Amino acid sequence: MHDVIIIGAGPAGLSAARWCEELGLDTLVLEQAEDVGGQLLSVHNAVENYLGVRAANGREIRDLFAAQTKDCDFDLWTNVELDSIDVKAKRLTLRSGEELQSIAVIIATGLRRRTLGIPGEKEFVDRGIIESGARDRQQLAGKDVCVIGGGDAAAENALMLADVCPTVTLVNRSRKMRARREFTEQLHTHHCITVFPESNVRRIIGKDRVEAVEIERGGAIKPFQMAVQGVLIRIGWMPNTDFIRGQLELDENGYVIVGSQQETSVANVFATGDVANPLAPTIAGAVGAGATAAKVIAQRLQKK
Ligand SMILES: Cc1cc2nc3c(=O)[nH]c(=O)nc-3n(C[C@H](O)[C@H](O)[C@H](O)COP(=O)(O)OP(=O)(O)OC[C@H]3O[C@@H](n4cnc5c(N)ncnc54)[C@H](O)[C@@H]3O)c2cc1C
């Protein structure tokens, strides 16, 4: 029996764990990945808006967090597969069969990239499908590429790739781009970039590597194939809440609904960071919410 079990070791989970330790709570952190840090490991641009730190990328901030929590007196289990959770009872079962129980639970499971679910999307990861324009664009230098999405991330990546690629085709399922105006203006005037609005990529095609995409274009009768050697998919994020669906109040997009103390609809169950913050996900927000949940739990347990 632990005082607190924290699910997820991104900025929110690590911050909550650090605070729980300071407040004398017996704490266990469960992380499904091999390593802690969450989305920070996917941030390949400089991060200059987290106060007190200027970092070349997210990993640098992750390393600072990991160094500060390394010797802390809480248990951290990585590579953990959660099989089920009874949220009301605060009882968790791991895929290994192990059962865990706590007085309070903090859900800090963050977000994952939305996927298209089309043929070729999984098969060609790192074989033409790249993770990041900032990190991987040299791999695609001199090649024709397709970027899928209509928001800031898709637009920014298309512009980055256009610096090194002869053609960049941006496929957006809506009529208008959602990206900020500064990006869309550059997209429409860039000589290498073509935007296909109201269009969808239906398949990513190739033998060993990406060779083409099949596009269904708004207004066209038939899908057509376009030769490309690179693909980058940026169609947004979704909260990691499948495992608690039906047990906690979620909004229509699956984010956990919380109050000002990060409390959820179930007593002594808290949610912190991006998983409960659809409007303003940030490192600072995640770290702050983790601290709030830990302090509230400590106050409640002391009262008991
Ligand atoms: C490209 C990019 C650039 C960004 N730039 C900035 C920036 O400049 N400034 C800024 O403030 N923010 C930035 N962010 C956002 C910032 O990274 C997030 O707001 C922050 O990481 C959220 O932390 P979190 O702990 O809530 O979630 P996450 O970082 O998503 O961490 C969640 C953790 O939970 C784990 N997990 C999920 N499900 C389970 C489960 N069932 N069991 C166990 N573990 C689980 C995940 O593996 C992960 O480690 C950026 C994000 C991206 C992707």
The ligand as an SDF file (V2000), in Angstrom:
LIG
                    3D

 53 58  0  0  0  0  0  0  0  0999 V2000
    7.3180   19.3270  -30.5380 C   0  0  0  0  0  0  0  0  0  0  0  0
    6.8950   19.8800  -29.1890 C   0  0  0  0  0  0  0  0  0  0  0  0
    7.3480   21.1190  -28.8020 C   0  0  0  0  0  0  0  0  0  0  0  0
    6.9740   21.6340  -27.5400 C   0  0  0  0  0  0  0  0  0  0  0  0
    7.4840   22.8400  -27.1770 N   0  0  0  0  0  0  0  0  0  0  0  0
    7.1720   23.3290  -25.9500 C   0  0  0  0  0  0  0  0  0  0  0  0
    7.7190   24.5660  -25.5030 C   0  0  0  0  0  0  0  0  0  0  0  0
    8.4750   25.2270  -26.1990 O   0  0  0  0  0  0  0  0  0  0  0  0
    7.3600   25.0170  -24.2580 N   0  0  0  0  0  0  0  0  0  0  0  0
    6.5130   24.3260  -23.4540 C   0  0  0  0  0  0  0  0  0  0  0  0
    6.2390   24.7760  -22.3510 O   0  0  0  0  0  0  0  0  0  0  0  0
    5.9850   23.1400  -23.8610 N   0  0  0  0  0  0  0  0  0  0  0  0
    6.3010   22.6280  -25.0720 C   0  0  0  0  0  0  0  0  0  0  0  0
    5.7600   21.4270  -25.4730 N   0  0  0  0  0  0  0  0  0  0  0  0
    4.7440   20.7850  -24.6140 C   0  0  0  0  0  0  0  0  0  0  0  0
    5.3440   20.0360  -23.4040 C   0  0  0  0  0  0  0  0  0  0  0  0
    6.3130   19.1140  -23.8310 O   0  0  0  0  0  0  0  0  0  0  0  0
    4.1980   19.3400  -22.6800 C   0  0  0  0  0  0  0  0  0  0  0  0
    3.2640   20.3120  -22.2650 O   0  0  0  0  0  0  0  0  0  0  0  0
    4.6840   18.5510  -21.4490 C   0  0  0  0  0  0  0  0  0  0  0  0
    5.6070   17.5660  -21.8190 O   0  0  0  0  0  0  0  0  0  0  0  0
    3.4910   17.8780  -20.7620 C   0  0  0  0  0  0  0  0  0  0  0  0
    3.9410   17.0790  -19.7080 O   0  0  0  0  0  0  0  0  0  0  0  0
    3.0240   15.8950  -19.1250 P   0  0  0  0  0  0  0  0  0  0  0  0
    3.8350   15.2580  -18.0510 O   0  0  0  0  0  0  0  0  0  0  0  0
    1.6870   16.3890  -18.8110 O   0  0  0  0  0  0  0  0  0  0  0  0
    2.8110   14.8600  -20.3300 O   0  0  0  0  0  0  0  0  0  0  0  0
    3.8370   14.0720  -21.2470 P   0  0  0  0  0  0  0  0  0  0  0  0
    5.0680   14.8520  -21.4850 O   0  0  0  0  0  0  0  0  0  0  0  0
    3.0150   13.6420  -22.4160 O   0  0  0  0  0  0  0  0  0  0  0  0
    4.2290   12.7900  -20.3700 O   0  0  0  0  0  0  0  0  0  0  0  0
    3.3090   11.7550  -20.0950 C   0  0  0  0  0  0  0  0  0  0  0  0
    4.0420   10.4990  -19.6810 C   0  0  0  0  0  0  0  0  0  0  0  0
    3.0940    9.5060  -19.3080 O   0  0  0  0  0  0  0  0  0  0  0  0
    3.4640    8.2440  -19.8420 C   0  0  0  0  0  0  0  0  0  0  0  0
    2.2770    7.3910  -19.9760 N   0  0  0  0  0  0  0  0  0  0  0  0
    1.2280    7.5260  -20.8160 C   0  0  0  0  0  0  0  0  0  0  0  0
    0.3150    6.5420  -20.6250 N   0  0  0  0  0  0  0  0  0  0  0  0
    0.8160    5.7490  -19.6270 C   0  0  0  0  0  0  0  0  0  0  0  0
    0.3420    4.5640  -18.9750 C   0  0  0  0  0  0  0  0  0  0  0  0
   -0.8270    3.9840  -19.2930 N   0  0  0  0  0  0  0  0  0  0  0  0
    1.1150    3.9960  -18.0120 N   0  0  0  0  0  0  0  0  0  0  0  0
    2.3130    4.5690  -17.6720 C   0  0  0  0  0  0  0  0  0  0  0  0
    2.8100    5.7020  -18.2620 N   0  0  0  0  0  0  0  0  0  0  0  0
    2.0700    6.2780  -19.2200 C   0  0  0  0  0  0  0  0  0  0  0  0
    4.0870    8.6160  -21.1840 C   0  0  0  0  0  0  0  0  0  0  0  0
    4.9190    7.5660  -21.6550 O   0  0  0  0  0  0  0  0  0  0  0  0
    4.8620    9.8830  -20.8250 C   0  0  0  0  0  0  0  0  0  0  0  0
    6.1610    9.5850  -20.3530 O   0  0  0  0  0  0  0  0  0  0  0  0
    6.1220   20.8930  -26.6820 C   0  0  0  0  0  0  0  0  0  0  0  0
    5.6870   19.6140  -27.0870 C   0  0  0  0  0  0  0  0  0  0  0  0
    6.0760   19.1080  -28.3200 C   0  0  0  0  0  0  0  0  0  0  0  0
    5.6350   17.7180  -28.7030 C   0  0  0  0  0  0  0  0  0  0  0  0
  1  2  1  0
  2  3  1  0
  2 52  2  0
  3  4  2  0
  4  5  1  0
  4 50  1  0
  5  6  2  0
  6  7  1  0
  6 13  1  0
  7  8  2  0
  7  9  1  0
  9 10  1  0
 10 11  2  0
 10 12  1  0
 12 13  2  0
 13 14  1  0
 14 15  1  0
 14 50  1  0
 15 16  1  0
 16 17  1  0
 16 18  1  0
 18 19  1  0
 18 20  1  0
 20 21  1  0
 20 22  1  0
 22 23  1  0
 23 24  1  0
 24 25  2  0
 24 26  1  0
 24 27  1  0
 27 28  1  0
 28 29  2  0
 28 30  1  0
 28 31  1  0
 31 32  1  0
 32 33  1  0
 33 34  1  0
 33 48  1  0
 34 35  1  0
 35 36  1  0
 35 46  1  0
 36 37  1  0
 36 45  1  0
 37 38  2  0
 38 39  1  0
 39 40  1  0
 39 45  2  0
 40 41  1  0
 40 42  2  0
 42 43  1  0
 43 44  2  0
 44 45  1  0
 46 47  1  0
 46 48  1  0
 48 49  1  0
 50 51  2  0
 51 52  1  0
 52 53  1  0
M  END
$$$$
